[in-house]
Amino acid sequence: MNRSFVRTIAAASLLSIASLPLYAEEEMSDAMKSSHSAMEKAFNQESSKEEVFEPFDPDSPDFNPNGDDINAYFYAGLSREQSDDLDVWMVESGVRMLFDDNWSGRAHVLMFWDDRKSFLDGMNFGGSGALLYSVGSFDPDFSVRPVLGAGFYIADNGCEDTTTCDEDVTGGVFPEVGLSIITGGIELYGYTRYVFHPELDDGAQIGASIGYKL
């Protein structure tokens, strides 16, 4: 074996040994780059999953403060009010809107007449409103709940004969106590009110209505 061949082998061995750190360093650099890329990708994926808060748009068809259903009932009822001045029958029709499980509001139109005709003459028309509180939890399938509330009504009297009709307008305010029974989209409601009139004797009113869920 000649010296030239030995020198060549030795030089190649030294070159191989010297290149090992360089290769290791390059491999570590590649590994670090791959690790950094994987971490960045995972971070971006996690960030994309975060929910972005967007306020409700009242004009959006999906916006409904009462949930999926609008808890409103169209109803019609009959009541009678009696006092020293009045013996009045009232037919009322309107809408009751449930704001939440307990609070609701009612608005209706009414027609009424006085059997005795001592104060009112003919058919009279007016409007009424009330704020109601139902005791207990609301269940659209079936619920029986007592109701407390207060309201008012005002009406234009159909005065044709001034000898029997002293006022053009009548009205009053009242507390209300009732019982609501809801089942299958139907509400049965019985109530009593005590009506305070500004210029007439106060009187008790009792009535009942039936409502249908809109």
Backbone bond lengths (Angstrom), bond angles and torsions (degrees), N, CA, C in turn:
res aa  C-N    CA-C-N  psi(-1)  N-CA   C-N-CA  omega(-1)  CA-C   N-CA-C  phi
1 M - - - 1.480 - - 1.532 106.90 -
2 N 1.321 116.69 123.86 1.447 118.99 -175.83 1.510 111.17 -84.94
3 R 1.331 114.25 164.00 1.464 119.67 -177.20 1.527 112.70 -65.98
4 S 1.297 117.46 -31.76 1.476 120.71 -179.16 1.528 110.91 -64.07
5 F 1.304 116.61 -41.93 1.465 120.48 -179.34 1.533 110.27 -65.85
6 V 1.369 115.69 -41.68 1.465 120.50 179.25 1.519 110.58 -62.42
7 R 1.314 115.73 -43.00 1.466 119.09 179.18 1.532 111.14 -62.37
8 T 1.321 116.18 -39.21 1.483 119.75 178.95 1.520 111.11 -63.07
9 I 1.343 116.24 -44.71 1.464 120.76 179.78 1.517 110.72 -63.53
10 A 1.322 115.26 -42.60 1.464 119.37 -179.19 1.512 111.09 -64.59
11 A 1.310 116.72 -41.44 1.470 120.70 -179.91 1.529 111.04 -64.54
12 A 1.327 116.06 -41.22 1.470 119.99 179.08 1.519 110.52 -64.88
13 S 1.350 117.19 -39.54 1.466 119.95 179.73 1.512 111.07 -65.16
14 L 1.332 116.65 -44.36 1.462 119.59 178.78 1.524 111.83 -62.68
15 L 1.326 116.03 -38.76 1.471 119.99 178.55 1.520 111.70 -64.86
16 S 1.328 116.78 -37.90 1.469 121.22 178.55 1.513 110.94 -65.96
17 I 1.389 114.63 -44.26 1.474 118.36 -179.34 1.516 110.66 -65.40
18 A 1.309 117.06 -38.90 1.474 121.07 -178.86 1.502 111.79 -69.19
19 S 1.320 117.68 -28.54 1.480 120.37 -177.59 1.509 113.04 -81.83
20 L 1.354 118.07 -14.32 1.472 119.78 -178.17 1.522 112.61 -59.34
21 P 1.335 121.22 -48.69 1.474 119.95 177.92 1.511 112.94 -59.49
22 L 1.351 116.08 -35.78 1.464 118.95 179.66 1.510 110.96 -64.53
23 Y 1.348 116.23 -45.01 1.478 119.44 178.43 1.514 110.62 -64.03
24 A 1.350 116.16 -41.35 1.469 118.46 -179.02 1.514 110.68 -63.78
25 E 1.363 113.12 -39.81 1.471 116.66 -179.43 1.525 110.87 -65.28
26 E 1.336 116.59 -40.83 1.471 119.89 178.68 1.521 111.46 -64.94
27 E 1.361 116.36 -40.15 1.464 119.28 179.60 1.535 110.57 -65.73
28 M 1.363 115.72 -41.59 1.464 118.78 178.09 1.518 110.67 -63.10
29 S 1.343 116.02 -38.99 1.464 119.72 178.83 1.518 110.20 -62.90
30 D 1.336 116.07 -43.51 1.473 119.44 178.19 1.518 110.98 -63.44
31 A 1.345 117.27 -40.05 1.463 120.63 -179.95 1.530 111.28 -64.75
32 M 1.337 114.86 -41.72 1.461 118.91 179.23 1.520 110.79 -64.85
33 K 1.352 115.31 -40.88 1.460 118.20 177.36 1.527 111.44 -62.06
34 S 1.324 116.94 -42.63 1.462 120.48 179.24 1.518 111.08 -63.72
35 S 1.359 116.07 -42.39 1.464 120.47 179.51 1.524 110.93 -63.08
36 H 1.341 116.12 -44.19 1.467 120.60 179.38 1.526 110.99 -62.22
37 S 1.346 115.69 -40.86 1.465 119.60 179.46 1.520 111.56 -64.69
38 A 1.354 115.85 -40.56 1.467 119.88 179.28 1.529 111.11 -65.41
39 M 1.350 116.01 -41.68 1.466 119.67 179.25 1.524 110.95 -64.32
40 E 1.329 116.76 -41.77 1.467 120.58 179.99 1.526 110.85 -64.80
41 K 1.327 116.62 -40.19 1.465 120.67 178.60 1.522 111.27 -64.50
42 A 1.351 115.87 -43.87 1.468 119.89 179.01 1.519 110.95 -63.74
43 F 1.336 116.54 -40.21 1.467 120.33 178.97 1.524 111.39 -63.83
44 N 1.332 115.94 -42.11 1.462 119.46 179.37 1.522 111.68 -65.16
45 Q 1.348 116.91 -38.77 1.454 120.48 177.64 1.524 110.86 -64.78
46 E 1.337 116.26 -41.62 1.466 119.94 -179.71 1.531 110.39 -66.25
47 S 1.333 116.18 -39.94 1.460 119.53 179.96 1.517 111.26 -65.17
48 S 1.339 116.74 -34.70 1.459 119.73 -178.88 1.515 112.22 -69.25
49 K 1.366 116.26 -20.45 1.459 120.12 -179.75 1.519 112.72 -81.73
50 E 1.350 116.54 -15.17 1.450 118.91 -177.69 1.517 110.69 -66.32
51 E 1.351 116.96 138.43 1.452 122.13 -179.86 1.519 109.68 -78.13
52 V 1.300 114.63 138.67 1.453 121.33 177.75 1.511 108.61 -103.53
53 F 1.334 117.68 123.46 1.465 121.57 -178.61 1.520 110.49 -71.61
54 E 1.323 115.32 127.20 1.451 121.21 174.89 1.521 108.41 -128.12
55 P 1.325 118.27 125.12 1.464 119.96 -178.82 1.520 111.56 -65.75
56 F 1.364 115.88 154.29 1.455 120.83 177.94 1.518 110.57 -64.43
57 D 1.289 116.07 139.29 1.461 121.92 174.88 1.521 108.11 -102.25
58 P 1.346 119.17 111.18 1.472 120.63 -178.36 1.518 112.88 -59.14
59 D 1.340 117.47 -22.64 1.461 120.15 -179.94 1.521 112.50 -84.60
60 S 1.324 116.65 -8.13 1.461 119.78 -179.59 1.522 110.33 -74.39
61 P 1.347 117.75 140.12 1.476 119.46 178.32 1.517 112.80 -65.61
62 D 1.356 117.45 -17.15 1.464 120.63 179.18 1.520 112.63 -85.14
63 F 1.341 117.37 -9.66 1.463 119.71 -177.79 1.518 109.77 -79.96
64 N 1.349 116.60 120.82 1.460 121.40 178.91 1.517 108.15 -150.13
65 P 1.341 118.58 103.11 1.466 120.24 -175.48 1.515 113.36 -64.69
66 N 1.333 118.38 -15.79 1.465 120.54 -179.22 1.523 112.35 -99.23
67 G 1.331 118.00 11.93 1.457 119.73 179.80 1.520 110.46 91.95
68 D 1.340 116.20 -154.66 1.452 120.90 -176.55 1.522 111.88 -69.98
69 D 1.325 117.25 -31.67 1.453 121.22 -176.54 1.515 110.30 -113.87
70 I 1.324 114.98 147.53 1.456 120.81 172.44 1.523 107.07 -93.25
71 N 1.329 116.83 114.52 1.454 121.23 -176.80 1.528 110.51 -86.49
72 A 1.314 115.14 80.09 1.454 121.61 178.34 1.523 108.69 -128.79
73 Y 1.319 115.48 143.13 1.459 121.57 -178.34 1.520 110.07 -124.76
74 F 1.313 116.00 128.84 1.456 121.09 169.51 1.524 107.46 -89.41
75 Y 1.307 117.34 133.56 1.455 118.73 -175.34 1.526 111.07 -143.78
76 A 1.311 114.32 163.09 1.465 122.88 174.67 1.518 107.47 -139.48
77 G 1.328 116.06 144.94 1.459 119.23 -176.86 1.516 112.43 -152.14
78 L 1.308 114.07 171.16 1.464 122.60 179.47 1.521 108.29 -133.33
79 S 1.324 116.76 135.89 1.463 120.80 178.74 1.526 109.82 -142.43
80 R 1.330 114.49 165.17 1.467 120.85 179.72 1.521 108.98 -136.19
81 E 1.308 116.06 134.93 1.456 122.35 177.88 1.525 109.07 -120.75
82 Q 1.325 115.64 131.13 1.459 120.85 -178.96 1.527 110.89 -128.91
83 S 1.321 114.77 138.12 1.463 121.94 174.59 1.523 106.96 -156.85
84 D 1.333 117.24 -176.35 1.465 119.59 177.53 1.524 111.46 -64.15
85 D 1.315 117.25 -29.04 1.462 120.91 -178.84 1.520 113.60 -93.35
86 L 1.336 117.11 -30.43 1.459 120.31 -169.56 1.520 112.64 -125.26
87 D 1.316 113.95 148.74 1.461 122.16 165.35 1.530 105.36 -139.33
88 V 1.323 115.41 82.33 1.460 122.32 -165.55 1.525 111.37 -109.65
89 W 1.331 115.39 134.65 1.459 122.67 169.43 1.525 108.28 -103.39
90 M 1.328 116.83 135.80 1.459 121.43 -178.18 1.528 110.50 -126.28
91 V 1.314 115.44 131.98 1.468 122.22 170.28 1.523 106.90 -108.29
92 E 1.318 117.22 123.45 1.459 120.87 -176.94 1.523 110.64 -125.98
93 S 1.321 115.39 148.08 1.457 121.20 -179.99 1.520 108.46 -148.00
94 G 1.331 116.01 135.36 1.463 118.05 -177.98 1.509 112.48 -177.53
95 V 1.332 115.65 -155.76 1.462 122.64 -175.58 1.520 109.47 -129.13
96 R 1.332 115.37 138.22 1.460 121.42 171.51 1.521 107.80 -115.75
97 M 1.331 116.28 124.14 1.465 122.55 -178.50 1.524 110.01 -108.43
98 L 1.345 116.69 127.61 1.463 121.91 176.70 1.524 108.79 -88.30
99 F 1.333 116.50 114.34 1.454 121.35 179.01 1.524 111.67 -74.98
100 D 1.331 116.67 -38.05 1.454 122.96 174.96 1.517 107.25 -154.38
101 D 1.347 117.20 -159.35 1.467 119.88 -177.40 1.521 113.23 -61.80
102 N 1.326 117.66 -26.30 1.459 119.90 -172.06 1.521 114.44 -119.45
103 W 1.316 118.17 -40.06 1.458 120.62 -174.28 1.523 111.60 -90.87
104 S 1.321 115.30 140.94 1.460 120.90 176.51 1.524 109.60 -148.19
105 G 1.306 115.22 160.88 1.454 121.31 176.73 1.513 110.03 -126.22
106 R 1.313 116.69 149.89 1.461 120.93 -177.90 1.524 109.58 -131.60
107 A 1.315 115.99 139.63 1.456 122.05 174.34 1.520 108.19 -139.92
108 H 1.321 117.10 133.25 1.462 118.70 179.90 1.523 111.39 -152.41
109 V 1.302 113.85 161.35 1.459 121.48 170.54 1.526 107.59 -99.77
110 L 1.324 115.51 156.60 1.462 118.56 -178.10 1.531 111.07 -142.11
111 M 1.315 114.07 152.47 1.460 123.42 171.97 1.526 106.76 -123.30
112 F 1.307 118.35 138.50 1.463 119.03 179.47 1.525 111.22 -151.02
113 W 1.296 113.98 159.29 1.461 121.93 179.47 1.518 109.36 -146.56
114 D 1.314 115.39 156.21 1.464 121.99 -177.56 1.520 108.38 -105.71
115 D 1.324 116.52 119.50 1.468 120.40 -179.66 1.523 112.01 -60.23
116 R 1.337 116.11 -38.24 1.465 119.49 -175.28 1.527 112.35 -84.59
117 K 1.307 116.78 -19.40 1.466 122.72 -178.42 1.526 112.53 55.75
118 S 1.319 114.96 28.06 1.459 118.18 178.42 1.525 111.80 -81.19
119 F 1.340 115.64 -22.28 1.467 118.90 179.54 1.522 111.63 -126.45
120 L 1.312 117.14 -45.02 1.461 121.34 -178.00 1.521 109.85 -104.06
121 D 1.338 114.39 147.70 1.455 119.44 -179.74 1.521 109.11 -125.87
122 G 1.310 117.23 126.82 1.456 121.85 178.38 1.518 113.09 74.73
123 M 1.354 114.04 -164.39 1.459 120.89 179.98 1.522 109.56 -84.38
124 N 1.324 116.39 136.93 1.463 122.52 -177.64 1.528 109.27 -123.13
125 F 1.329 115.29 151.12 1.458 120.89 -175.18 1.527 110.28 -129.50
126 G 1.336 115.44 146.65 1.459 119.16 179.75 1.512 111.65 -164.22
127 G 1.319 114.74 -167.00 1.455 121.47 179.13 1.511 110.67 -140.84
128 S 1.325 115.51 161.36 1.459 120.44 -176.62 1.522 109.78 -149.92
129 G 1.324 115.43 155.75 1.454 121.40 175.79 1.516 109.94 -147.55
130 A 1.327 116.74 158.79 1.463 120.75 -179.42 1.520 109.89 -158.66
131 L 1.322 115.30 154.25 1.459 123.73 171.63 1.520 107.36 -114.25
132 L 1.338 116.20 128.00 1.459 121.26 -171.71 1.526 111.07 -124.53
133 Y 1.339 114.65 149.40 1.463 121.53 175.19 1.524 108.22 -126.36
134 S 1.340 116.09 120.93 1.466 121.98 179.10 1.524 109.45 -97.75
135 V 1.304 117.07 128.90 1.464 122.55 -177.25 1.525 109.37 -84.06
136 G 1.337 116.80 125.01 1.458 120.83 179.62 1.515 111.83 106.76
137 S 1.337 115.68 177.37 1.462 121.74 -177.38 1.523 111.18 -86.60
138 F 1.320 114.95 143.98 1.459 121.35 178.83 1.519 109.93 -84.26
139 D 1.326 116.12 129.82 1.458 122.61 175.05 1.520 107.43 -128.57
140 P 1.345 118.51 112.31 1.467 119.45 -176.44 1.522 113.64 -63.93
141 D 1.341 117.39 -21.72 1.474 119.66 179.60 1.526 111.60 -78.01
142 F 1.327 115.76 -44.86 1.472 118.89 177.41 1.519 109.29 -164.98
143 S 1.320 115.86 127.31 1.459 120.78 175.09 1.516 109.77 -154.65
144 V 1.315 114.54 144.15 1.475 122.36 175.26 1.518 106.03 -124.64
145 R 1.338 116.56 118.18 1.454 119.30 -174.49 1.526 111.65 -141.61
146 P 1.328 116.80 138.70 1.470 119.75 170.28 1.526 110.05 -72.22
147 V 1.314 115.56 151.87 1.464 121.81 -175.74 1.526 109.17 -129.51
148 L 1.327 115.76 135.52 1.456 122.64 174.73 1.526 107.69 -122.74
149 G 1.325 116.35 144.38 1.451 117.64 -179.65 1.515 112.72 -171.09
150 A 1.320 114.67 -176.09 1.459 122.36 178.01 1.521 107.89 -151.38
151 G 1.342 115.26 150.17 1.455 118.39 -178.31 1.516 111.96 -161.90
152 F 1.319 114.40 -167.40 1.460 120.90 -178.10 1.521 109.02 -150.98
153 Y 1.319 116.69 162.96 1.455 120.33 167.14 1.523 109.08 -147.10
154 I 1.307 114.68 153.56 1.453 121.42 178.09 1.520 107.47 -144.88
155 A 1.334 116.54 142.66 1.457 119.83 -174.20 1.527 110.86 -149.17
156 D 1.310 113.40 155.62 1.457 121.57 175.84 1.523 108.07 -97.84
157 N 1.298 116.60 123.45 1.456 120.69 -178.79 1.527 111.00 -82.31
158 G 1.329 116.17 135.73 1.463 121.02 177.41 1.516 111.32 -81.54
159 C 1.307 115.71 68.93 1.467 120.03 -176.05 1.530 110.74 -77.59
160 E 1.306 116.02 117.02 1.461 121.39 174.83 1.523 111.43 -114.80
161 D 1.297 116.68 -24.43 1.458 121.74 -179.41 1.527 107.66 -124.52
162 T 1.330 117.68 108.37 1.460 120.54 -174.97 1.524 112.59 -68.76
163 T 1.298 118.24 -13.42 1.466 119.10 178.64 1.522 111.44 -76.39
164 T 1.315 117.23 -22.29 1.468 119.88 179.97 1.520 112.63 -115.87
165 C 1.319 118.93 -5.48 1.465 122.86 -178.97 1.518 108.18 -129.14
166 D 1.311 116.38 103.98 1.462 120.53 -172.17 1.522 113.55 -89.31
167 E 1.343 118.74 -19.54 1.452 121.52 -174.73 1.530 109.95 -129.13
168 D 1.333 115.72 143.16 1.467 120.15 176.57 1.527 112.08 -83.28
169 V 1.310 117.01 -24.77 1.464 121.63 -177.59 1.522 108.60 -132.87
170 T 1.309 115.30 137.46 1.457 120.32 173.62 1.519 108.70 -131.46
171 G 1.299 116.87 161.79 1.459 120.92 -179.62 1.511 110.83 -178.15
172 G 1.295 116.64 -176.03 1.455 120.93 -179.95 1.512 111.63 -178.88
173 V 1.313 115.52 169.42 1.465 123.20 173.58 1.517 108.05 -120.41
174 F 1.319 116.40 154.19 1.456 118.47 -173.86 1.525 111.94 -153.53
175 P 1.327 117.02 144.76 1.466 120.97 160.70 1.527 108.02 -83.06
176 E 1.324 115.70 157.04 1.466 120.09 -176.23 1.526 110.23 -138.86
177 V 1.319 115.55 137.66 1.467 122.58 173.70 1.522 106.95 -128.93
178 G 1.328 116.71 131.25 1.458 118.94 -177.99 1.513 112.50 -149.02
179 L 1.320 115.34 179.96 1.461 122.99 177.26 1.523 107.73 -133.40
180 S 1.327 116.01 124.16 1.463 122.43 -178.11 1.521 110.11 -108.82
181 I 1.326 115.83 130.42 1.466 122.42 174.79 1.518 107.39 -121.74
182 I 1.339 116.27 117.38 1.456 121.99 -179.12 1.527 109.19 -116.44
183 T 1.329 116.11 128.91 1.456 120.93 177.05 1.522 109.03 -155.87
184 G 1.318 116.13 130.25 1.454 121.09 175.39 1.516 115.03 56.93
185 G 1.336 117.94 35.81 1.448 120.75 179.04 1.514 114.81 80.65
186 I 1.322 117.02 6.69 1.468 122.36 178.24 1.526 108.46 -115.92
187 E 1.327 116.85 136.59 1.461 121.06 176.01 1.529 109.54 -119.15
188 L 1.318 115.31 127.13 1.462 122.60 171.35 1.521 107.07 -105.60
189 Y 1.317 115.53 129.49 1.455 119.00 -173.36 1.522 109.93 -137.30
190 G 1.335 115.77 122.53 1.458 121.96 174.30 1.519 109.22 -114.52
191 Y 1.319 117.69 143.03 1.462 119.93 -172.86 1.521 111.30 -152.12
192 T 1.316 113.57 162.20 1.454 121.55 170.61 1.529 108.25 -135.73
193 R 1.320 115.66 144.40 1.461 122.04 -179.43 1.524 108.24 -133.08
194 Y 1.315 114.72 154.44 1.458 119.61 170.67 1.519 106.79 -120.39
195 V 1.333 115.49 114.27 1.455 121.00 -169.36 1.531 110.18 -97.99
196 F 1.325 114.26 127.55 1.462 121.27 176.13 1.530 108.68 -101.05
197 H 1.333 116.16 118.04 1.461 121.84 179.68 1.529 109.69 -101.95
198 P 1.336 117.09 144.36 1.472 118.38 -179.73 1.521 113.98 -69.07
199 E 1.368 118.32 -32.81 1.463 120.68 -174.61 1.521 112.98 -127.89
200 L 1.314 117.22 8.77 1.466 121.35 -179.18 1.513 109.49 -126.18
201 D 1.336 114.51 166.50 1.454 118.76 173.27 1.528 109.94 -65.39
202 D 1.337 115.88 138.97 1.460 120.46 177.38 1.523 109.39 -68.12
203 G 1.317 115.97 152.56 1.456 119.06 -177.70 1.513 112.54 -148.50
204 A 1.330 115.03 155.90 1.464 121.49 177.00 1.524 109.78 -86.97
205 Q 1.315 114.71 144.54 1.473 121.16 179.51 1.521 107.98 -128.10
206 I 1.311 116.35 136.63 1.455 121.81 178.04 1.514 108.34 -132.42
207 G 1.335 116.56 142.89 1.455 118.72 -177.35 1.510 112.82 -165.41
208 A 1.325 115.11 179.96 1.458 122.24 179.98 1.516 108.07 -151.19
209 S 1.333 116.27 153.35 1.457 121.39 178.37 1.513 110.27 -145.57
210 I 1.325 114.64 162.16 1.447 120.76 174.38 1.529 107.29 -127.77
211 G 1.347 115.70 134.31 1.457 120.84 -177.12 1.507 111.72 -123.09
212 Y 1.334 114.39 153.37 1.462 121.45 179.51 1.527 108.38 -125.86
213 K 1.338 117.05 129.74 1.458 121.73 -177.33 1.527 111.05 -67.91
214 L 1.308 116.10 127.12 1.457 122.32 179.56 1.527 111.51 -74.86
